[in-house]
């Protein structure tokens, strides 16, 4: 059986929304550097971009129960940033 990446993303997203810290860590590790790079495009200071990315993930964790329907974690993170 072949598992699609979108199925894995949905699996981890579902677990994350239910408070699974390991699922959150997986999401964080898979997306952190990309979010830092995205923030750095606007701020142009690496340390501030890292700090902003940390805030994005912190807010994501703190507001996980409020998250309703999202089509993909990456697009959601970029919107959050």
C-alpha positions as CSV (number, residue, x, y, z in Angstrom):
1,X,0.0,0.0,0.0
2,X,1.3,3.5,-0.9
3,X,0.6,6.3,1.5
4,X,0.4,9.8,0.0
5,X,2.1,12.7,1.7
6,X,-1.3,14.5,1.9
7,X,-2.7,11.5,3.9
8,X,0.3,11.7,6.3
9,X,-0.2,15.5,6.7
10,X,-3.9,15.0,7.4
11,X,-3.1,12.2,9.9
12,X,-0.6,14.4,11.8
13,X,-2.9,17.4,11.6
14,X,-5.7,15.5,13.1
15,X,-3.5,14.2,15.9
16,X,-2.1,17.7,16.5
17,X,-5.5,19.2,16.8
18,X,-6.2,16.7,19.5
19,X,-3.2,17.8,21.6
20,X,-0.6,15.2,20.4
21,X,2.8,16.8,21.1
22,X,4.7,14.4,18.9
23,X,2.4,15.3,15.9
24,X,3.1,19.0,16.6
25,X,6.9,18.3,16.7
26,X,6.6,16.5,13.3
27,X,4.8,19.5,11.9
28,X,7.3,21.9,13.4
29,X,10.4,20.0,12.1
30,X,8.9,19.6,8.7
31,X,8.0,23.3,8.3
32,X,10.1,25.5,10.6
33,X,13.0,26.3,8.2
34,X,10.6,27.2,5.4
35,X,8.6,29.5,7.7
36,X,11.9,31.2,8.9
37,X,12.9,31.7,5.2
38,X,9.5,33.1,4.4
39,X,9.6,35.6,7.4
40,X,13.2,36.5,6.5
41,X,12.0,37.7,3.0
42,X,10.0,40.4,4.8
43,X,12.2,41.2,7.8
44,X,15.7,40.6,6.3
45,X,17.1,39.8,9.8
46,X,17.7,36.1,10.5
47,X,17.3,36.4,14.3
48,X,14.0,38.3,14.0
49,X,12.8,35.9,11.4
50,X,13.5,32.9,13.7
51,X,11.7,34.7,16.5
52,X,8.7,35.4,14.4
53,X,8.6,31.8,13.2
54,X,8.7,30.6,16.8
55,X,5.7,32.9,17.5
56,X,3.8,31.3,14.5
57,X,4.3,27.8,15.9
58,X,3.5,28.9,19.5
59,X,0.3,30.5,18.4
60,X,-0.5,27.4,16.3
61,X,-0.1,25.2,19.4
62,X,-2.1,27.5,21.7
63,X,-4.9,27.9,19.2
64,X,-5.0,24.3,18.0
65,X,-8.5,23.7,19.3
66,X,-9.9,26.7,17.4
67,X,-8.6,25.4,14.1
68,X,-11.5,24.2,12.0
69,X,-11.2,23.3,8.3
70,X,-7.8,23.8,6.6
71,X,-6.7,22.3,3.3
72,X,-3.1,21.9,4.2
73,X,-0.8,22.6,7.0
74,X,1.8,24.4,4.9
75,X,-0.6,26.9,3.4
76,X,-2.1,27.5,6.8
77,X,1.3,28.2,8.4
78,X,2.2,30.7,5.6
79,X,-1.1,32.5,6.3
80,X,-0.4,32.4,10.0
81,X,3.0,33.9,9.4
